[in-house]
Amino acid sequence: MTGFMDNVPFDGREDNIQKAAIALKAMGHPLRLKILCVIGNEEVPVMDIVEQVGTTQSNVSQHIDILREKGIIVSRREGSKILCRIKDSELLSLMSVMQKTFCQIN
């Protein structure tokens, strides 16, 4: 059985491989993927995320904490709001592909 990358030499850096593995594992939960789809390439208040994913603020906050611990998102306080965004360009590229594949409304 051959794969689509059989003829591509592997020259990935170990740190990039580790970063991707950690990110993909954290994104493997349906609610966390949904949260990331809501955030996309914007900075989104937690309460907006709660409204869009349709679960409790406590549940969303727990999953945001996991995404933050894994280095996928960052957050900051602005007045009474907590704003979340995807941390870096590599993760934004990955999320862009995932959004096109999994998050589009048909």
Backbone hydrogen bonds, N-H to C=O, Kabsch-Sander energy under -0.5 kcal/mol:
donor,donor_aa,acceptor,acceptor_aa,energy
6,D,3,G,-1.4
8,V,5,M,-1.6
11,D,9,P,-0.7
17,I,13,R,-2.1
18,Q,14,E,-2.6
19,K,15,D,-2.3
20,A,16,N,-2.5
21,A,17,I,-2.5
22,I,18,Q,-2.5
23,A,19,K,-2.4
24,L,20,A,-2.9
25,K,21,A,-2.1
26,A,22,I,-2.3
27,M,23,A,-2.5
28,G,24,L,-0.6
28,G,25,K,-0.8
29,H,26,A,-0.9
33,L,29,H,-2.4
34,K,30,P,-2.1
35,I,31,L,-2.4
36,L,32,R,-2.3
37,C,33,L,-2.3
38,V,34,K,-2.1
39,I,35,I,-2.3
40,G,36,L,-3.0
42,E,39,I,-2.3
44,V,42,E,-0.6
44,V,84,C,-2.8
46,V,82,I,-2.5
48,D,45,P,-0.7
49,I,45,P,-1.8
50,V,46,V,-2.6
51,E,47,M,-2.1
52,Q,48,D,-2.1
53,V,49,I,-2.5
54,G,50,V,-1.7
55,T,50,V,-0.9
60,V,56,T,-2.4
61,S,57,Q,-2.7
62,Q,58,S,-2.1
63,H,59,N,-1.8
64,I,60,V,-2.6
65,D,61,S,-2.4
66,I,62,Q,-1.5
67,L,63,H,-2.3
68,R,64,I,-2.5
69,E,65,D,-2.7
70,K,66,I,-2.0
71,G,68,R,-1.6
72,I,67,L,-2.7
73,I,67,L,-1.1
74,V,85,R,-2.6
76,R,83,L,-2.1
78,E,81,K,-2.9
81,K,78,E,-2.1
83,L,76,R,-3.2
83,L,81,K,-0.5
84,C,44,V,-2.6
85,R,74,V,-2.3
87,K,72,I,-2.9
92,L,88,D,-2.2
93,S,89,S,-2.4
94,L,90,E,-2.2
95,M,91,L,-2.9
96,S,92,L,-2.3
97,V,93,S,-1.9
98,M,94,L,-2.4
99,Q,95,M,-3.3
100,K,96,S,-2.3
101,T,97,V,-1.9
102,F,98,M,-3.6
103,C,98,M,-0.7
103,C,99,Q,-1.5
104,Q,99,Q,-0.8
106,N,104,Q,-0.5
